[in-house]
């Protein structure tokens, strides 16, 4: 920093202290706040106080400060040393002491009235007679220097040889180049009919505030034009690039939607034609907020139809499986993912009746307990996420059966008191539900096949839960169009025979649906523009570069800076590790110098940990195999996942800063959940731990803010990208390796899975890419020749 800037800052602090000690005790706060900026501007622009005949021109000073009426003799006396100090600092000649007339000698009392009259006469403004006979005061003759004429494009006093990095320094530097005071600049760029406050401009110069509103950015563009700077010159130097503006004219849009939309609107939105504004709003809503895929549109419509049955009292371990709203992100597993696959999960208003809730609790206990109850058999155990998913899926089925046939859902209308798991062994119930699903969506999907697999598992010989509970039939009553009395009587006579018949029926239906089912939610659609790139990983990495480019100043905006670093690390660690969202979300952290968690303890917790490895001198991620969804896969071989993160592109610098400082800012005073990634704790949300829903939304918000290219603002990293969740990272990693190597086996290493799973689910490997790889090898022969 130049020495004169250091001297200026030091002297500004001294003058500020002078004002607090000498001016504040004898005058009002308003007068103090008028005088202090005036003195600061003299220092910033190295201007001498107004002088007349070598003396301080108090009239001009009072006018410049806006305190003519309050400029008393006492205030002048206290202000004089500060103005003299500024003159000395500027190396100018000291001001001559003001010559005051000697105090008059005492006069007889009879002279006092004449003195008062003379004083009153001297302060009264001279008057003149107007044409209509009204007496009006003459205009006072302005005192002090004549205001400098305003030129729209002044000539610079010297060439620009510097480019200050900060907004404040850049603005002050260019004002000095063109010889502008803050008041002259204000007069030049603010129109007469505008209400822009001159103190706002002064606060920018003093570094107290930065432009934030639409009106402020309009003034900023005028300053750029006045100084003939490139468009956006000052905007690029603002300390918080990702901050949204306020003041957009959005009509009757609700405040909640206004907050979501304003970040994605251009600065000149208010000045655009109405049709253009409507076009921008439609694009933001369709592409950024909701995503423009066919499935998203179906999801938005279906989520408005509420019909599911909730099971809020069913627990697993120490947590409530369904304490989350049915708007949770645990959905169907079309692509071995659990990310809002079925919009019907966004519904749910009816609590299960006591008997149905008890049956569900018994099923969950049967499928999740460590040891099977005496006298029962089972095949396979459900984890917490699987159990939660099955509760919600079965709740949707019971909710459809109970919904009114005359409503928008068009359910069957079964009384809630008659709902029971005993209904699930009758083929008519399943046939109605499958056809109901097909009519709502227009075709069959893998969701229906998965439900039939659950039905087969529940009715399987020896190990099925329903098969081992014939007492469920006691709660079944005939339902016209679904269950006849003859079917109930047959099941009562031969329960195992009825279960065998249903098991065969479900297997046949599953094969029929496999033949005609279609994919409604294409998991690759939001990231297709990335997968089609020559290097998908390099294309997606642009988002992290965008985050770094727009990262706020940590000293000025600690919380937004912490959120930006969290967003950066979410993507960087996801791209390096290729984990599912559960494993990334539950990843714990052990700061440097702390003793890491033992592997056995991590196995009990079923989660991994980020810790510092003294042996490898790097950050290590250790995750036990039992924490993975496919823990029985041959990839693990019952061994933990261990990876040393590479120190590339300042990854360690951001990790250290996040763990040491930013994570604490996000936590505030809330309880630390121990995970690496924590939510921003606010008054409305004191729980810092992410769940599957909030983690998905956090990722989606990062993509909306930094990933999607916005043609109206120029912000965003990737054209054609749509909102998506963390699971798509695995598709990107697998496809990138497939494009580079053509090996399903190597791609499986990146996502901790087997080559068969990669080939079936994750690799979008196009035929032309295979041909290009083969041609590359064959062309080597011709190049050698």
N, C-alpha and C positions, 0 to 999 in steps of 0.2 A: 504494500500500500504506500503511495507517495507520502513524503514527510509532511507536506502541507495539509493533506487530508487528516493525518494523525493530529497535527496541531489544531486544526479546525474542530475536530471532535472533542479534544481535550478542553479547548476554550469554551465550546458550547456547554459542556458540563459545568464549567465554572460559572458561566453567566446564568445557567438554570439554578444553581445553588444560590447565586446572588439574589435572584428574583424571590426565591423562597424565604431568604433571610431578611431582605430589605423591603421588598414590595408587598409581599403577601400580608404582613401584619398590619399594614396601614390602609388597605383598600379591599375592594370586593373581589370575589373569585372571577367574575366576568372580566373585570379590568385586568387582573393578573393574566388571564388566558389570552387577552388581546395584546398585552405588552410583550409577553414572553416570545410568541412567534415572530413579532417584529424584530426583536433583538437577535433571534436566531437567524432570520433571513439576512440581516446585515453581515453576520459572520459567514454564512454559507456563500453568499454572492460577493463577499468582500466589498461591501458598500459602506461609505461613511454616513453617519447620521446627518440629517438635513442641517445645514449651517447657513447663517446669514450674518455677513460682516464678521466672520470668525467666531460667532457665538451660535449656540444651539438654537435652532428655529423651533421653538416649542409648539407653535401653531401647526407647522407642517408635521411635527412628530405626533401631535394629538390627532390630526386628520389621518395619518398613516395607521395609527393604532385604533382609530375609532373611539377615542376616549376624550374628545375635546372638552366635554362638560365635566368630567371627573379629574382633569389634569390640574390638581390643586398645587399650591405653593409647596406643601409638605411632600407631595408625590414627586414634584420636580426635584426637590432637594435630595430625595432618596434615589431617584433615577439617574441623577447627574454622574455619580461615580461609575456606574455601569457603562454609560455612553462614553465617558472619557477613557475607560479601559478598552473599549472597542476601537476607539480612534488610535490609542497607543499601539494596540495589536496590529492595526493596519499600517503602522509606521507613518501616521499622518500627524500634522501639527496639532497640539492640544487646543481645545476650544477655549476662547477667552471667557473669563468669569463674567457672568451676567451682572451688569451694573444696575444695582437697585437704587432708587432715590433714597436719600436719608429720611429717616422717620421724622414726620412733622412735629414741631413743638406743640405743647398743649395749648388749646384755644378755648376761649370762653364757650360756655354751653350754648349760647345763642347762635354759634356758628355751626352746630351739629346738624340742624335741619337742612341748612343750605348745602352742607357736604353730602347728605343723603340724597337730596334732590339732584345734585350734580352727578352723583354716581348712577342714579337711576336713569338720568338723561343720557349718560355716556353709554350705557348698556342697551338702551332702546334703539332698535333698528330705525333708520330714516324711512320716512313714508313718502309715497307719491300718490297723486290722485289719478284714478283710471278714467276712462271715457264715460263710464256710467256713474261716476261720482263716488265710487267706493274707494276708500283710502286703503292702499296696499303698501306693504314695506318694499323698499328698494332691494333688489338682489344684492347680496353681499359680494364684495369683490374678493375672488379667491386669492388666498395668500399662499406662498410657497412656490416651488418650481412648477412650470407648466407640464402636464402629463405628456409623456413621450408618445408620439403618434404610432399607431399600430399598423405594421406592415404584414400582409398575409403571408408573404414568403421573404423573411429578412435574410440578408446576406451574412454568412458566418464570419466571425471575427478571426478564426483560425481554422486550419484543416483538421479533420478528425484523425488523430494519430492513436487513439485508444479505443477500446471496446470494453467498457466495464461489464463485469459478469452479472452484478445484481441490478435489479430494476431501479432501486433508488439512486445508485451511483450513476447509472446510465442516463436517467432523467436529469439529474443535476449537471452532469458533464455536458450534455447537449444544450441545456439552458445557458450554461456559461459560454458555450461556443457562439451562441446567437445573441448574447447579451441580454437575455430575458430575466426579469424578476418574476417571482411567482404571480404577482398581481398583473403584470403585463401579459404573461402567458394566459392567465385566466381571462382577461379582456379579449385576447386574440382568438381563443378557441370556444368560449361559451357564448351562445347567442342570448340576445336580450330577453327572449320569451322563455328561457329555460330556467329551471330552479336549482341547477347544479351549484352546490355550496363551494365558495372559494376556499373554505377551511379544509374541504376534502382534498383539493389539489395540494394544499400546504402539508397535509398529513402524508401524502405520497412522498413529497420532497424530504420530509423529516424521517421517513422510514417507519412511521407509526402504523400506517395502513397501506393496503394495496388495492387496486381496482377489483371489484367483485360483482358489480351490477352491470346490466346491459347499458345503462346510461354512462357509466364510467368507461366502458370499453369504447363507446362512441367518441368520448372525449380523447381517449388514448389514440384512436385512429386519426383524429384531427391533428393531434400533436405530431404524429408521425408524418402526416402530409405537410405540416408547416415546416418541419425540419428536413423534409425531403429524405426520409428514411424509408427502408423497405417495409412493406406491409407486414404487420405482426412482429416488428422488431422489439418493441417493449413487451409484448405479450409473451414472447419466448423467454423473457428474463424473469417472469413472475415466479415466486417461490413455491407455488402450488398449482401445477399444470393440470391436475386431474379434478380440480374443483369446479362445481357447477355454478352457473350464474343465476342471479335472481332478477326478477323484473320482466320476464317474458310475458307477453300478452296472450294468455291461453284461454280466455273467455271463462266459461263455466266449468272447466275441468276441475275435478276434486283436488284438494291439497295432496292427498296420497299419490295420486297419479301424476300430479304436477312435479313432485319430488323425483319420481322415477324418470320422467320424460325430460326435464330441464337440462340434465347433463348431456343429452344427445342433440340439443338444438343449436343452430349456429348463432353467433353473436348478433347478427343483423336480422334476426328472425322477425322482430317487430316491424321492420321497414319493408319486408317483402310483401308482394301482392297476396291477397287472401287465398287464391287458388294454390299458390306456391306453399303457403303455410299449411294448408290442408294436406297437400302432397307430402310434406315433411313429417307431419304428425302421423299420417297413415303409415308411412314407411317405418318410423320409429316403433309404433305399436306392433306392426306386423312382423318386422324382422328382428328388432332388438329385444323388445319386451316379451313377446309371446313366441317368436319363431314361426316361420311361414310354412312349415311342412304340413302335409295333409293330416298327419296324426295329431299334430298340435291343435289344429282346428277342431278335429273330432274330440280331442281331450277337453278343450275349453267348453264345448257344448255339453258333453256328457257329465262334466263335473258339477253342472248346475242341477242335476237330477239326483236327489238324495234319497237313498233307500236302504243302505246297509245296516246290519245288526252289529252293535259293538259289544265287546266283552271286557269292560274296564276292570273287572275284579280278578281276571286270570293272570297269574304271576309265573315268572320263571326265575329261579334263583332269588336275588334280592331286588330285582327291578320289575316294574309292571310292563308286561309285554305290550299291552294295548293301552297303556296310559297315554301314549301318543295319540293324537287325533288320527282318524282314518284318512286324513290328508297327508299321511306320512309318505316317505319316498319308497318304502318297501313294496315292490310290485312284482309282476310276473317276471319270469326268467327267460325271455326270448333269446337272450344272448349271454346267458349265465351272468346276468347283471340284475341289480335290484334298484333301478332308478326310474320311478314313476312310469313303469311300463303300462299300467292299466289305469285310465283316468277314473274308473268307477271307484278306485280306492280313495278318491278325493271326497267321497260321500260318506255319510254316516250320522244318523240322528236318533236311532232307537237303541236303547240298552237291551241286552238279552234278558228274557225272563229267568227267574232263579233256577228252574230245572234245567233249561238249556245251558245256562252258565256253569252249572255243576257238571254236566256232561262234558263240556269243553275243558273244564279244569282237569277232569279225570283223564281225558285224552292227552293233554299236554303233560301231565304228570307221568303217564305211561311212556311217552316218547322222549322225555327229557331226563328222567331220573337216572342216576348212575347205575343202580341195580333194579332189575325188573321185580315187581311185586311177586310174592310167592303164588304159584299156581298159574302164572301168565307167561307168555312167550312173545318175543318181538324180534324184528329183523331191522337193525339200523336204529340210530339215535338222531334226534333233531337237535341242532344247535339253537342258540337264542334267536338269530335272524330267521332261520327256517321256521321255527315255531311261531314267531311273530307273523311271518308271511302267511302261514297256513290258517292262523286265527282270522286274519283279515279276509283271505279268499273264501273261507267257509262262511264268514259273516256276510259277505256279498251274496252268496248263494241263498242263505236263509232270508236275507233282506229282500231279494227278488221274489221269493216265494210269498213273503208276507205283504209286499207292496200291493196297493189297490190296483185292480185291473182297469179302473176308470181314470186313473191319473196319467201323468205324462210318462211314468216309468212303465206302466202297463204290466204290473206283476200279476201273480195268480190270486192273491187275496186270501192266503191261508191265515187263519187267526194266529196271533203270536203265541197264544197259550198252547197251540197244538204243535209248535215247532219242536223237533226232536231229532237226534242223530239216527233214531230208528227209521226215519223216512228215507235215509240214504241207501237202503238195501232194495229199494223198489225201482225197477227200470223206468217206470213212467215219470218219476220225479226228475231223473237225470235227462230223459229225452226232452221233457218240457224245458228244462233249464238250458240245455245245449241249443235248442231251437230259438229260445228267447234271446240268447247271446248272439246268435247268427242274425236274427232280425234287427237287433240294435246296431250291430256293426256292419252288416251287409255281407259278411262272409265269415268262415271259421278261421281261427288262428291257433297258434301253438298254446295259447292260454287254455283253450278247451281241452286240448290233449293232456296238458299238465294236470288239470282237474280230474280227468278220468284216471290218470296214473295214481292220484291220491285215493280215488275211490277203490281202485284195485288193491292198493296197499292196505286199506282199512278192512277189506273183505277177504284178504288172502287166507288160505287155509293155515291153521295152527298159529300164525303170528299176527293176523289182522285184529285190530282193536275192536271193531264192531262185531266181528265173528265171535270174539271171546266175551261179549256182553249181550246175551240173548234177552236180558231183562229190558233192553231198550224198546222192545216190541210192545211192552205194556203201555207205553205212552202214545202209540200210533192209533189213529182213528181213520175211518174211510174218508177220502176226499174226492168228490166227484170230478172226474177227468184226470186224476192222478193215481189214486189207489182205490182198488175195489176191496170189498169185504172178503172175497174169495182169496185174494192174495195174502191178506193178513192171516186168514185161517191156515193157509198152506205154510206160511212162515212159522206160525205157532206150532204146527205139527212137526215140521222138519226145518229147524233154523239153519242148520249147516247146508241143507239142500238149497234153501232160498239164497244163502250167501254164495254158494257155488254157481247158481244160475245167474245171479247178478254179476259175479266176477267174469263169467264168460261174455255176458252182454256188454260190460264195460270194455273188455279187450276188443271185441268186434267193433264197437263204436270208435275206439281209439284208432284202429286201422283205417276205418272209413274216413275219419277226419284228417288223418295224415295224408291221405290221397288228395284232398281238395283244399286243405288249409293254405292260407296266404299270409304273407308278412305285411302287417299294417304299420308297425313301427320299425322302419329301417334304421338300425342304430348308426349306420354310416352316413346317413343323409346330412346331418348338421356339419360333418367334417369332410364331406366329399371333396371340397376344393383342396384340402390338405392332403388327402390320400392320393389324389391325382397328380400331385407335384412330383418332380423327379426325386426330391429328398424331403419326404414328409416331416421328418424330425427337424430339419433346418427351417422348413416353412412354419411349423408350429412354434419354434423357438423365437420367432419374431415377436410373439406376444410378450415374452420376458424382456426383450429389448425395449418394447413400448412402455412397459412398467417402469423400467429404469429411467427412460427418457422423461417421463412425467412424474417422477417421484418428488414429493414435497420436501421442503426444507425441514429437517428434523428439529432444529432449534426453534423454529417459528410455529410449526404444526406437528407436535409430537405424535398425536394419535393418528392423523391421516398418514404420516410417514410410517408408523408402525403397521398400519393396515396395508400399505403398499408393499412393505418388505414381506409381510405374511403372504400376500398374493404372489409375490415373486418366488418365494420359497415353495409355495404350494405347487407351482408349475415345475420349478427346477427339480425338486425332489421327486415329483411324479414322473418326470421324464427320465431321471436317472434310475429310479427303482422299479417302475412298471407295476406298482402295487394296485390291488383293488382298493376301492374307496374305504372299506372298513379297516384294512390294515394301515392305510395312510392316516386315516382319521384317529385311530387308537394308538398311533406311534407315540411312545413316551419319550421324555428327554432327560438326560443326565448331564448337567453342566460340567465343564472342565473343573478338575480338582475334587469332584464328588465321586463317591464309590458307586460303581454301576450296579444295577439290579442283577441278581443271579439269574442264570438261565432257567433254573427250576421255578423261581418265582414268576418269571415271564410266562412259563408254561401254564402255571396256575391262573395267571391273568389273561392268558390267550391273546397276548399282544406283544409287539416288539419295542425296541428302544434305540434311540440315537444317543451314542456316547462317544467320548474321546478315547482313541486308542493310542497309548504311549508307545506301543510296540511298532505300529505302522505310521505314527505321527499324522493321524488324520481322523476325520469323523467317521465312525463306524455305525452301520445299521445292522442290528441283530434281531431276528424274528424267529421264534421257535416254529417248527412245522405245524404244530397243532393250531396255531393261530390262523392258518390259511384255510380257505373254503375247501380246497382240493388237497387237504393234508395227506390223504392216502395216495396221492399221485406218485408215480415212479420218479418224478422230478426231484422230490425231496429225499426219498429213501430214509425217512425218519430223522433226517439231519436238519439243523436250523438253517435259515437263510442268512447269509452274512455278506456284506458288501462294504468296502471302503469308498466313501464318496470322493470323486476327483475334485481337486482344487482348481477348477476351471472357471474363467470369467468371473472372478471375485466371489465364488460361491462361499468359501470359508469366511470371507469378510462379512458377507450378509448374514451368515449363520451365527457368527459370534455376536454381531450387533443385535440380532433378533433375540438371542438367548439372554444376553447381558442386559439389554435396555428395552427393546421394543415389546417383548412379551410381557414385561411388568407393566408397561403403559396400557396394554390391552386388558390386562387383568384388573387394573385399578386396585381396589381393596377386596376383591372377591376371593373366594376359596380357589386355590390352585388345583385343577384336576390332574396335574402331572403330565398331560399330553403336550406334545410339541406345539400343535396348532390349537389356539384358544380363540374364543369369540371376543368381540369387543364388548366389555361389560358396561351396561348402561343402567339407568334407573328403572327402565322397563324390562330389563333382562339381566338378572344377577347371576345366572348360571353360565360359567365360562366354558363348559364342555360342549363340544359339538355332538349332535346325533346325526343319523343318516340324512334326515331332511335338511337341517341347517347347514350341514357340510356340503350337500348337493347345491343348495341355494348360494352358498358362499362361492363355490366354484363357478356357478352360472353367472354370478354377478361380476366376477373377474373377467369372464369372456365378454360379457355385455359391455363392460367399461373399457377394456383394453384390446380385446381380440377382434371384434367385428369392425371392419372398416366402414366408416360413415362418410359417404360422398358429400354430405352437406356441411360437415365440419372439418373434414380432412384428418380426423383422429381415428385410431384403430389400426391394427396390424395386418389383417388378412381380409381380402375381398371375398365375398361369398360365404364367409363363415356364419354359422348360426349358433344360438345358445345351446350348450350341452353340459354334461356332467363329467366327473373325473374318470369314469370308466372308459371314455373314448380315448384316453391316453394309451391304453393297452392296444387298441386298434392301430393307433399311429405308430407305436414302437414296432409291433409285429409287421405291419405293412412296410415300414422303412427298411427293416432287415431283409424282408422278402424281396424288395425291389433291388437292394444292393447285392444280395448273395444268392437269392433263389432257393434258400434252404429253410424248410419248415422247422428243422431241428434247431438251427441257430435262433430263429425267431422265437421258439418256445422258451429258450433260456432267458430272454428279455422279460417275459411275463410269467415266469415260474409255472410253466405248464408243459404239456406233452405235444409233440408234433401233430398228432391226430386232432387234438382240440384246436390248435392253431389253424390247421387246414379247414376245419369245419366251421369255426366261429369268427376268428379274428383277422385272417389274412384276406384282404381285398386285393388279390394278385391278378392283374389283368393279363390276358393272353399276349398283348403286344409287348408287355414287359418281359415275359419269358422269351419271346422271340428276340428281343433286344439283347438279353444276356447271352443267348446262344450265338447271336451274330457277333457280339464283342469278342468271344473266344475264337470264332472262325476267322474273323477279320485279321487276327494277329498273324496268320500265315501270309496274307497278302501284304501286310505292312512290312513283314520281314523281307519279302522279295523286293 
